[in-house]
Amino acid sequence: MAKIFYFIVVIFFCFRAYAQESRQSLSLIPQPLHVEQHKGSFKLDGSVVVQVDEANPELLKLADLLVQGVYDRMGLSLKRGKPDGKGKSILLKIAPDTLSDEGYRMSVSGQDITIQASKGNGIFYGIQTVYQLIPADYRGGAISLPSLSIVDRPRFGWRGLMLDVGRYFYSVDYIKKYIDYLSMHKLNVFHWHLTEDHGWRIEIKKYPRLTEVGAWRSGTNFQPGNNIDHNPHGGFYTQEEIQEVVAYAKDRYVTVVPEIELPGHSLAALAAYPELSCTGGPFKIPERWGIQEDIYCVGKEEVFVFLENVLAEVVELFPSEIIHIGGDEAPKKRWSACAQCQKRIREEGLKDEHELQSYFITRIEKFLNSKGKKIIGWDEILEGGLAPNAAVMSWRGTKGGIAAAKMGHPVVMTPTSHMYFDYFQGEPYLEPYAIWGHTPLRKVYGYDPIPEELTTEEQKYILGVQGNLWSEYIHSPEHNEYMTYPRGAALAEIAWGSPENKDWGDFKRRLEEQYKRYEQKGINYSRSAYQVYFEVTNDAPNNRSTVNLLTDSYQPEIYYTLDGNEPTLQSNRFEGPFEVPIHKTVRAATFKNGQKISPVSTRSIVHF
C-alpha cells in the first residue's frame, strides 16, 4: 500500500512539474486562467479549413477575421467550409457555457483547433490566443502549434485605455490602429477624451463653431518650460468618422466611451461660445498646459440647454451605455465671483461651490439617464455629493474609488501612481520628455485594482482598471506607442488574469516574444525595460556601498564599469551585488546577442 501511495505522489508531482514546464514554454499575454499542454501538435498549413455555422453572421465575420489575421502573420490563405475526411480544421463554435460572456475554451489537437464560447466576445479572444501561438518571427512554411487545452475568462469587465486627443489630435487611421492594439491585448474599453481646454475634437451639428473655432490653437507647449511651437495645431472628427471608428471598434469587441468634459476643461467651447462663461470672455485657446479658471457658468440656464443639445448628439453616435462627463479640476473662482452662480446656490439651498458642482453633475446625469445612458466621472465628482447613479473613475490615488465603492457606486481604478502612462517609464535622464512622475513596467505589473480596504461585498463594485495617456508632451503616434507599450501589456495582465497566476519573472520572459509581435505590427514600443537601475546600500562608517544592478527585462546580461568608461563586452559582467568605495561612478548597460540594447545608466556613489 505504501508503495502505491508513493507511486501516486511521484506521478502527481511529475504531472505538476510538466504542467508548469508547459506554461513556461508558451508566451501568452495576458496569461490565461488555465492552460494545460499535451503531447503532439497541430500542423498549420494551407490544408486547414475554418469551420463555422454558416447561418450565423457574427461567426462568419469572426472567421473572416481569423483568416485575415493568419494571412497577415504568415501569408497563408485559409479557406472557410467543411474539411474532407483527412483535412484539418479550426472550429469556431457558439454554445452555452458556464464561463463569463467574454470567456472561452480552446483545445488544440493533432487534427483540429476548437474555440468555444457562449458569445462572440469569447471567440474573438480565443482567436487572439491563436495568433499568439504563431511564432512572431515566422519565416515561412508550415508550423506546428502545440497541443493544449485552455479555459480562460477575464477578471474584470472594464479593461481600458484612455487616449487624450484634446491636446494632440490623432487621425482616424491611427485611432483604428490604437483600437487594434487594445484588442490584441484583450482590452475592451477605448476611453476617447474628446474635449479639452486646448481643443474640441467632435463635430456637433447644432454648434458648428465648436469645431470652427474650438478645434484649433495657434501653438503648442511641446516640452516642459516656456517652449512653444508657434505652428497652428488642430483637427476634429466628423460625425461620420466617429461612426466609422465606433463600428470598427465594435467588430473588435471594444466599447468606445466618449468623454465630454464639464464643467471645467471647457475653454475651447467657451472660445467658440463665450456667453456660456461667467465673464462673457473673450477667450483664446491657450498654448500652454495647465488648469484654466474659466469654466461653464452654472448659473445660466442656457449652459444646460447647450450641454443637453451637445450630449443629445453624442448619445446618438456612441452605443456605449456609459458617457464620461469629466468633472475634474474645475476651479471655483469664477463661480464665487459670479452673481448668477451665487443666486443658483441660494435658490437651490446649496452650502457652497462644491455642492454647486454636484448640482451641475446631477442635472447632467438626469438628462443622460433620460436618454438611457449612465455617467462616469473623475473622482472629483464625489465632492459636494455624488450624483445618484454615477460611476467614479479613481485617479487621485485610490481613496475616491474606495469611498465610491463603499457607497455602492461602480468604480474604475486608474490611479496616477500606477496607471498614468504619460509618466516616465525608465530613468528620466534617459527618456523623452514626460509630464512628471515615474511609472516603470514593474510598478504597473505590481498593481492590484482591488483595494484591501474593501469588504468582499464592496469589491463587487470595482468594474475594472484603466491606463491613461494624456498628450501634453506626446505629439506623434510613434511617441504614443512608446509610452503605451509594453506598459499596456502589464495592464492587460492585471485586468484579465487572476492574481494567483501573476508571476513577474515569467511575465518578463513572455514579453520577449511580445516585443517581436510589436515589431511585426510596427508598434514603436519602448525598450526602457532593458535600462539598468540601481539599488545602493550605503555603509558610511567604512566609506563603502553595495550596488545591485537591476532591469525590468528577462535574464539581463549587464556589463558595468567603475573607471568612467562606457561599458562593453570586455567590461565587468554583473553577476550579483558588489561593493564599491565612495566617490566612484558606476556605468552600466544591458547587452543581448553581443549588442548593447540599452542606453548607459549612470550612478555616482556618494554619502551624505
C-alpha positions in Angstrom: 0.0 0.0 0.0 2.8 2.4 0.9 4.5 1.7 -2.5 1.2 2.5 -4.3 0.9 5.8 -2.3 4.5 6.7 -3.1 3.9 6.0 -6.8 0.8 8.2 -6.8 2.7 11.0 -5.1 5.5 10.8 -7.6 3.1 10.8 -10.6 1.3 13.9 -9.1 4.5 15.9 -8.7 5.8 14.9 -12.1 2.5 16.0 -13.7 2.6 19.3 -11.8 6.2 19.9 -12.9 5.1 19.0 -16.5 2.2 21.5 -16.4 4.5 24.2 -15.0 7.1 23.5 -17.8 4.3 23.6 -20.4 3.2 27.0 -19.2 6.8 28.2 -19.3 7.1 27.1 -23.0 4.2 29.4 -24.1 4.3 33.2 -24.3 0.7 34.2 -24.0 -0.2 37.7 -22.8 -2.4 38.1 -20.8 -1.8 34.8 -19.1 -4.9 32.6 -19.5 -6.7 31.4 -16.4 -5.8 27.7 -17.0 -3.5 26.2 -19.6 -2.7 22.5 -20.0 -0.2 21.4 -22.6 -0.4 17.9 -24.1 1.8 15.8 -26.3 1.6 16.3 -30.0 0.9 19.3 -32.2 -1.4 20.8 -34.9 0.2 21.5 -38.3 -1.0 24.8 -39.6 -0.7 24.8 -43.4 -2.8 25.6 -46.5 -5.0 22.5 -46.0 -6.6 23.9 -42.8 -10.3 24.9 -43.2 -12.0 27.4 -40.9 -15.4 25.9 -40.0 -18.4 27.8 -38.6 -22.2 27.8 -38.6 -22.7 29.5 -41.9 -26.1 30.8 -40.7 -24.5 32.9 -38.0 -23.4 36.3 -39.4 -21.3 37.0 -36.3 -19.4 33.8 -36.6 -18.8 34.4 -40.3 -17.3 37.8 -39.5 -15.1 36.2 -36.9 -14.0 33.5 -39.3 -13.0 36.2 -41.9 -11.1 38.0 -39.2 -9.2 34.8 -38.3 -8.4 34.1 -42.0 -7.1 37.6 -42.4 -5.1 37.5 -39.2 -3.4 34.3 -40.2 -2.7 35.7 -43.6 -1.2 38.9 -42.1 1.1 36.9 -39.9 2.1 34.0 -42.2 1.0 34.9 -45.8 -1.1 31.7 -45.5 -4.6 31.7 -47.1 -7.0 29.5 -45.1 -10.4 28.6 -46.5 -13.9 28.5 -45.0 -16.1 25.5 -45.2 -16.0 21.8 -44.2 -12.8 19.7 -44.2 -12.7 16.5 -46.1 -12.1 13.2 -44.3 -8.4 13.8 -44.0 -8.3 17.6 -43.6 -7.7 19.6 -40.5 -10.0 22.4 -39.3 -10.3 25.3 -36.9 -13.8 25.3 -35.5 -15.4 28.4 -34.1 -18.5 27.4 -32.0 -21.1 29.3 -30.0 -22.5 27.1 -27.3 -23.9 27.6 -23.7 -21.1 27.8 -21.2 -20.5 28.4 -17.6 -17.8 31.0 -18.3 -18.4 34.7 -18.5 -19.6 36.4 -21.7 -16.0 37.1 -22.6 -14.7 33.6 -21.6 -13.7 30.9 -24.0 -12.5 27.3 -24.1 -9.8 26.2 -26.6 -8.5 22.8 -27.5 -5.6 22.1 -29.9 -5.1 18.6 -31.1 -3.4 17.0 -34.0 -6.5 17.2 -36.1 -8.3 20.4 -35.1 -8.4 23.6 -33.1 -11.7 24.3 -31.4 -12.7 27.6 -29.9 -16.0 27.5 -28.0 -17.7 30.4 -26.1 -21.2 31.5 -25.1 -20.8 34.7 -27.1 -18.8 36.2 -29.9 -16.6 38.1 -27.5 -15.1 34.9 -26.2 -14.5 33.5 -29.7 -12.7 36.8 -30.5 -10.4 36.4 -27.5 -9.7 32.8 -28.4 -8.6 33.9 -31.9 -6.2 36.4 -30.3 -4.7 33.4 -28.4 -4.3 31.5 -31.6 -2.4 34.4 -33.1 0.0 34.3 -30.1 0.7 30.6 -30.7 2.1 31.6 -34.2 5.8 32.5 -33.8 6.2 36.2 -34.2 9.4 35.7 -36.2 7.7 33.3 -38.6 9.9 32.8 -41.7 7.8 30.6 -44.0 6.4 27.1 -44.4 4.0 25.1 -42.2 4.2 25.5 -38.5 3.3 23.2 -35.6 1.1 24.7 -32.9 1.4 22.9 -29.5 -1.4 20.6 -28.5 -3.1 22.1 -25.5 -6.4 23.0 -23.7 -7.2 26.4 -22.3 -10.0 27.6 -20.1 -10.0 31.3 -19.9 -12.0 34.3 -18.8 -11.2 37.9 -17.7 -11.1 39.0 -14.1 -12.7 42.4 -14.9 -15.3 43.6 -17.3 -13.7 47.0 -17.8 -10.2 46.7 -19.2 -9.5 50.1 -20.6 -7.0 52.6 -22.2 -7.7 56.3 -22.4 -6.3 58.5 -25.2 -6.3 62.3 -24.9 -6.9 63.7 -28.4 -7.8 67.2 -27.0 -4.2 68.3 -26.6 -2.9 66.4 -29.6 -5.1 65.3 -32.5 -4.7 61.8 -33.9 -6.0 60.8 -37.3 -8.9 58.3 -37.7 -6.4 55.8 -39.2 -4.3 56.0 -36.1 -7.3 55.7 -33.8 -8.1 52.4 -35.6 -4.6 51.2 -35.1 -4.9 52.1 -31.4 -8.0 50.0 -31.2 -6.3 47.1 -32.9 -3.5 47.3 -30.3 -6.1 47.2 -27.5 -7.8 44.2 -28.9 -4.6 42.2 -29.4 -4.1 42.6 -25.6 -7.7 41.6 -24.8 -8.5 45.1 -23.6 -12.1 46.1 -24.3 -12.7 49.8 -23.5 -11.4 52.7 -25.5 -11.9 55.9 -23.5 -11.8 58.7 -26.0 -11.0 62.0 -24.4 -12.6 64.3 -27.0 -12.8 67.8 -25.5 -10.4 69.9 -23.6 -9.4 73.5 -22.8 -6.9 73.1 -25.7 -9.1 71.5 -28.3 -12.7 70.4 -29.1 -12.5 67.3 -31.4 -16.1 66.2 -32.1 -18.4 67.7 -34.6 -21.7 68.9 -33.2 -24.1 69.8 -35.9 -26.1 72.3 -33.8 -23.0 74.2 -32.8 -20.6 74.4 -35.7 -18.3 77.0 -34.0 -17.2 74.3 -31.6 -15.0 72.9 -34.4 -14.6 76.0 -36.5 -13.1 77.8 -33.5 -12.6 75.3 -30.7 -10.7 72.7 -32.7 -7.7 74.9 -33.5 -5.0 76.7 -31.5 -2.1 78.9 -32.5 0.8 76.9 -30.9 1.7 74.1 -28.6 3.8 73.8 -25.4 5.9 70.9 -26.8 8.1 70.3 -23.8 8.3 71.5 -20.1 9.0 75.1 -19.5 8.5 78.1 -21.8 8.9 76.1 -25.0 6.2 76.9 -27.5 5.9 75.6 -31.1 4.1 78.5 -32.7 2.7 76.4 -35.6 -1.1 76.0 -35.5 -2.4 72.7 -34.4 -5.8 71.1 -34.5 -8.4 68.9 -36.1 -11.7 67.2 -35.3 -13.7 64.1 -36.1 -16.8 64.4 -38.2 -19.8 62.5 -37.1 -19.4 60.1 -40.0 -15.8 59.5 -38.9 -17.0 58.9 -35.3 -19.5 56.3 -36.6 -16.7 54.7 -38.6 -14.5 54.4 -35.5 -17.3 53.0 -33.4 -18.2 50.4 -35.9 -14.5 49.4 -36.3 -14.2 49.0 -32.6 -17.4 47.0 -32.3 -16.1 44.4 -34.7 -13.1 44.1 -32.3 -15.3 43.9 -29.2 -14.1 47.2 -28.0 -16.5 49.7 -26.4 -15.8 53.3 -27.2 -16.6 55.5 -24.2 -16.6 59.2 -25.2 -15.6 62.0 -22.7 -17.2 65.4 -22.9 -15.5 67.5 -20.2 -17.7 69.6 -17.9 -17.8 71.9 -16.0 -14.1 72.5 -16.3 -11.6 71.8 -19.1 -14.0 73.7 -21.3 -12.1 76.7 -22.6 -12.2 75.5 -26.2 -16.0 75.5 -26.1 -16.0 79.0 -24.3 -13.7 80.4 -27.0 -16.4 79.4 -29.5 -19.4 80.5 -27.3 -18.2 82.9 -24.7 -21.7 83.6 -23.5 -21.6 80.2 -21.7 -19.0 81.5 -19.3 -19.4 83.6 -16.1 -17.5 86.6 -17.5 -18.5 86.7 -21.2 -15.0 86.5 -22.5 -13.5 86.9 -25.0 -11.3 83.8 -24.8 -8.4 82.3 -26.7 -7.5 78.7 -26.7 -4.2 78.5 -24.6 -0.9 77.4 -26.0 0.4 76.4 -22.6 -0.8 73.5 -20.5 -2.4 73.9 -17.1 -5.8 74.2 -15.4 -7.9 77.2 -16.7 -10.0 79.3 -14.4 -12.8 79.9 -16.9 -15.4 77.1 -16.9 -19.1 76.8 -17.8 -21.4 79.1 -15.8 -23.7 77.0 -13.7 -25.9 80.0 -13.0 -27.1 80.3 -16.6 -29.9 78.1 -17.9 -28.5 78.4 -21.5 -25.5 76.4 -20.4 -27.7 73.4 -19.6 -29.6 73.9 -22.9 -26.2 73.9 -24.7 -24.9 70.8 -23.0 -28.1 68.9 -23.4 -28.1 69.6 -27.1 -24.4 68.6 -27.4 -25.0 65.4 -25.4 -28.1 64.6 -27.4 -25.9 64.3 -30.5 -23.2 62.4 -28.6 -25.5 59.7 -27.4 -26.7 59.1 -30.9 -23.2 58.5 -32.0 -22.0 56.2 -29.2 -23.8 53.0 -28.3 -21.9 52.8 -25.1 -24.1 52.6 -22.0 -21.7 54.9 -20.2 -20.8 58.5 -21.1 -17.8 60.1 -19.4 -18.5 63.7 -18.3 -15.1 64.6 -16.8 -15.8 66.6 -13.6 -12.2 67.1 -12.7 -10.0 70.1 -12.0 -12.8 72.7 -12.1 -11.7 75.8 -10.3 -14.5 77.6 -8.4 -13.0 81.1 -8.6 -15.4 82.3 -11.3 -18.4 80.8 -9.6 -17.5 82.5 -6.3 -17.5 85.9 -8.1 -20.5 85.3 -10.3 -23.8 86.8 -9.2 -25.8 84.2 -11.2 -23.9 81.3 -9.7 -24.4 82.7 -6.2 -28.1 83.1 -7.0 -28.2 79.4 -8.0 -26.6 78.4 -4.7 -29.2 80.4 -2.7 -32.2 79.2 -4.8 -31.2 75.5 -4.6 -30.3 75.7 -0.9 -26.7 74.7 -1.5 -23.9 75.1 1.0 -21.1 76.1 -1.2 -19.5 75.9 -4.7 -18.6 72.2 -4.2 -22.3 71.4 -3.8 -22.9 73.6 -6.8 -20.7 71.3 -8.9 -22.7 68.3 -7.5 -25.9 70.1 -8.6 -24.3 70.6 -12.1 -23.3 67.0 -12.4 -26.6 65.7 -11.1 -28.6 67.7 -13.7 -26.4 66.3 -16.5 -26.8 62.8 -15.1 -30.6 63.2 -15.0 -30.6 64.2 -18.7 -28.3 61.3 -19.8 -30.4 58.8 -17.7 -33.4 60.0 -19.6 -31.6 59.0 -22.8 -30.8 55.5 -21.4 -27.2 56.4 -20.5 -25.2 56.3 -17.3 -22.4 58.7 -16.4 -18.9 58.1 -15.1 -16.6 61.0 -14.0 -13.2 61.6 -12.4 -13.2 61.2 -8.6 -13.8 65.0 -8.1 -17.5 64.3 -8.7 -17.6 62.9 -5.2 -17.0 66.4 -3.8 -20.2 68.1 -2.7 -22.2 64.8 -3.0 -22.1 62.1 -5.6 -24.8 62.0 -8.3 -27.3 59.2 -7.6 -26.4 56.8 -10.4 -22.8 57.9 -11.2 -19.8 55.7 -11.6 -16.4 57.0 -10.5 -13.0 56.9 -12.2 -10.5 57.0 -9.3 -7.4 58.8 -10.5 -6.1 60.8 -7.5 -4.9 57.7 -5.8 -7.4 55.1 -4.6 -9.3 57.0 -1.9 -12.0 58.2 -4.3 -12.6 54.7 -5.6 -12.7 53.2 -2.1 -15.3 55.8 -1.0 -17.5 55.3 -4.0 -17.4 51.5 -3.7 -18.4 51.8 0.0 -21.3 53.9 -1.1 -22.4 51.2 -3.6 -21.3 53.1 -6.8 -19.4 51.4 -9.7 -15.7 52.2 -9.8 -12.9 52.1 -12.4 -9.4 52.2 -10.8 -6.9 54.3 -12.6 -4.6 55.9 -10.0 -1.7 58.2 -11.1 0.7 56.1 -9.1 0.4 53.1 -11.4 -1.9 53.8 -14.4 -0.6 57.1 -15.9 1.3 56.1 -19.0 2.3 59.7 -19.7 4.7 59.4 -16.8 8.4 58.4 -17.2 8.8 54.6 -17.5 12.6 54.5 -17.3 15.3 56.5 -15.8 14.1 60.1 -16.5 17.5 61.3 -17.8 17.3 58.5 -20.4 13.7 59.1 -21.5 11.8 61.5 -23.8 10.1 64.4 -22.1 7.2 63.4 -19.8 4.9 65.5 -17.7 6.3 64.1 -14.4 6.1 61.0 -12.2 7.7 57.6 -12.6 5.7 54.5 -13.6 8.1 51.8 -14.7 6.8 48.5 -16.0 7.4 46.7 -12.7 5.2 49.2 -10.9 2.3 48.8 -13.4 2.5 45.0 -13.2 2.6 45.1 -9.4 -0.7 46.9 -9.1 -3.9 45.2 -7.8 -7.1 47.1 -8.7 -9.0 45.7 -5.7 -8.1 47.8 -2.6 -7.6 45.9 0.6 -9.8 48.3 2.4 -12.9 46.9 0.7 -15.1 44.0 2.0 -15.9 41.1 -0.3 -19.3 42.7 -1.0 -17.8 46.1 -1.7 -15.2 44.6 -4.1 -18.1 43.8 -6.5 -18.3 47.5 -7.3 -14.9 47.6 -8.9 -15.7 47.4 -12.6 -12.0 47.2 -13.6 -8.9 49.1 -14.3 -7.7 51.6 -16.9 -4.4 53.1 -18.2 -4.4 56.8 -19.2 -2.3 58.5 -21.8 -2.5 62.3 -21.6 -0.9 64.1 -24.5 0.7 67.3 -23.2 4.1 66.1 -24.3 3.1 63.3 -26.6 2.9 64.7 -30.1 3.1 61.8 -32.5 1.7 58.3 -33.0 5.2 56.9 -32.5 5.7 58.6 -29.2 2.2 57.5 -28.2 3.1 53.8 -28.8 6.4 54.3 -27.0 4.6 55.5 -23.9 1.9 52.9 -24.0 3.7 49.6 -24.7 4.8 47.4 -23.0 3.1 49.0 -20.1 -0.2 48.2 -21.9 0.8 44.5 -21.7 1.2 44.8 -18.0 -2.2 46.5 -17.7 -3.7 43.7 -19.8 -2.3 41.0 -17.5 -3.7 42.6 -14.3 -7.0 43.4 -16.0 -7.5 40.0 -17.5 -5.5 37.5 -15.4 -6.2 36.1 -12.0 -4.0 37.3 -9.1 -2.9 33.7 -8.4 -1.3 33.4 -11.9 0.7 36.6 -11.6 4.4 36.0 -12.0 6.7 38.9 -12.6 9.6 36.7 -13.7 7.5 34.8 -16.2 5.8 37.9 -17.5 9.3 39.3 -18.3 10.0 36.1 -20.2 6.8 36.2 -22.2 7.4 39.8 -23.0 10.5 38.9 -25.1 8.1 37.2 -27.6 5.6 40.1 -27.2 8.3 42.5 -28.3 8.7 40.5 -31.5 4.9 40.8 -32.1 5.2 44.5 -31.6 7.9 44.6 -34.2 5.8 42.5 -36.6 2.9 45.0 -36.3 5.2 48.1 -36.5 4.5 49.2 -32.9 7.2 51.6 -31.7 7.3 50.0 -28.2 9.7 51.3 -25.5 12.9 49.4 -24.7 13.0 51.1 -21.3 12.6 47.7 -19.6 16.2 47.0 -20.6 17.6 50.0 -18.8 19.7 49.3 -15.8 18.6 50.9 -12.5 20.5 50.8 -9.2 19.8 49.6 -5.7 22.5 51.1 -3.4 23.1 50.3 0.2 25.5 52.6 1.9 28.0 51.6 4.6 29.0 55.1 5.7 31.4 54.2 8.5 33.5 52.1 6.2 33.1 54.5 3.2 31.7 51.8 1.0 28.5 50.9 -0.7 26.9 47.8 -2.0 25.5 48.1 -5.5 22.8 45.9 -7.2 22.0 46.3 -10.9 18.5 45.5 -12.0 16.3 45.8 -15.1 12.7 45.1 -15.9 13.8 42.5 -18.6 14.2 38.8 -18.6 17.6 37.4 -17.6 19.5 40.5 -18.5 23.2 40.4 -19.5 24.6 43.5 -17.8 28.1 44.9 -18.0 29.5 47.8 -15.9 32.5 50.0 -15.3 33.9 51.9 -12.4 36.6 53.8 -14.4 34.5 56.3 -16.2 34.5 54.4 -19.5 31.4 53.2 -21.4 30.6 49.5 -20.7 31.4 47.0 -23.4 31.5 43.2 -23.6 35.1 43.5 -22.2 33.9 45.3 -19.1 32.9 43.7 -15.8 30.0 41.3 -16.2 27.4 41.7 -13.5 27.0 38.5 -11.5 25.5 39.9 -8.3 25.7 42.8 -5.8 29.2 44.2 -5.5 31.0 46.7 -3.2 32.4 50.0 -4.3 34.2 52.8 -2.4 32.6 56.2 -2.3 33.3 58.8 -4.9 33.0 56.2 -7.6 30.7 56.4 -10.6 29.1 53.2 -11.9 28.1 53.0 -15.5 26.1 50.0 -16.7 24.2 48.8 -19.8 22.3 45.7 -20.9 23.6 43.6 -23.8 21.9 40.9 -25.9 23.5 38.7 -28.6 26.7 40.7 -28.4 25.0 44.1 -28.9 24.2 46.9 -26.4 20.5 47.2 -26.3 20.1 49.9 -23.6 21.5 53.3 -23.1 24.1 53.6 -20.4 22.8 54.2 -16.9 25.0 56.2 -14.5 25.1 56.4 -10.7 27.6 58.4 -8.7 28.2 56.8 -5.3 28.4 59.4 -2.6 27.5 59.5 1.1 25.7 62.4 2.9 
